[in-house]
Amino acid sequence: MTSITIKGSTIPRLEFRIFFVPIVAMTFHRETIAPSMRLHQLFLVGLLALVIWLMSKPAWAVSLIRDPDIEHALQQVAQPVLSAAGLGGSVRILVVNDNSLNAFVLDQQHIYIHLGMLMKMENAGMLQAVIAHEAAHIRNGHIARRIANLGTARSAAGLGTALALAVAAATGNAAAAGIALGAQSAAERRFLAHTRAEEASADTSGARFMTNAHIDPEHAVDVHKLFRGQELLNVSRQDPYVRSHPLTRDRIRAMEAFANAYKGKIAPQPEADYWFIRAKAKALAFTRAPNWTLRKVSSIPYEDVRLMAKASAYLRLSDREQALSNIDAAIALRPKDAFFYELKGQILSDTRQFQAAVPAYKKAAELAPNNALCLASYGHALLTAGQTKEALAVLEAARSRDFRNARLLRDLGSAYAKEGQNGMASLAVAERYALQGRLKDAEIHAKRASALLPTGSGAWRRAEDIVKAAKRARTK
């Protein structure tokens, strides 16, 4: 396992696609808190306090697991539920690299699942129940009412709203929530938590989404049973999910009654089970000791997933031949699977076979042309192999689909610089720093970009947004 150090903290980083996501200091208008202040205004001021407090804790960090295979697998598991909720393909499932049990929503585009929650779920249906419940919070407007008028984060400088909130939710720290909201009242201190009324509403809607998607609601009962009795524990011993999702006996009884009405009437979903097992297998292969993976791999019921897990374990053991042998066997079973080719590219790249990695990543990008992570990996491989012009086109396509990738922005800045596009290079560097919360550094490069880019262009406006964000943050 490698590590990176930010502001004096050493943060573990897994050896597959996990990118560190630090808190981003957001911008705020200078206003005095008045008793009549609307909730969203209080929230903005409180969020700044949360960011400052958390940035002062040297041993604390949060990261997101950004692996294209895991994200795709979870999206396949979630899609029937999201479609039944009327959310279609607008919501993405992201994994927080935290072993505690938690899941939460912060906006209308993402559902965050802790790695610990994913590992605790015993089958696809239980994970779908968690996703259905969180989707219900989105669909029922619980999130929209809390962050009304905050706007959406469409630039690197504006990304911090959701990420800073993710930090607070990921810690499960009641004190952090209190500091974030100025400790104005009990209701405000629990701003990040859902009310019991909202939970009951989400239970009902989530169960309906499940049955409409032909998923047995008994799985939701199974999830409730995991947390039953936790409210009797000391707060410090409770799972974060319980603190943000208050549970009651009445809710459990209501869910059991609902599930009993459908008992034996809904058939299992083997496709969802496959993707669920695949997501867990990939995550386990890169978080558990490689030898543990190799001992347990025989319990995986799907041969291609077994081979993928073995390839991942051998990669971590630096056994390139065994890693390639197993991933090639997996590809033979699923020759149109983009993510097996992406893993093959990683095996070759991580073992310094840069030229050989390009065709593997290219195949992955061809099979998944809209997957930003696959495109970013392909662009990185091209750049490493010295094919700068080709890399630039691919990296730009990746950024247009997902700008929340610091390595992508670093590669993009390097490619622009090599092609003599100094204004765009400075902008990419500025966006990367803004994404990392380094607004002072971001401002320097954004000013440079603004002076070099055509006034009024889209890129120029992005640079100006970062300059303004940095200035506002500095006044605070």
Disulfide bonds with the S-S distance in Angstrom:
none
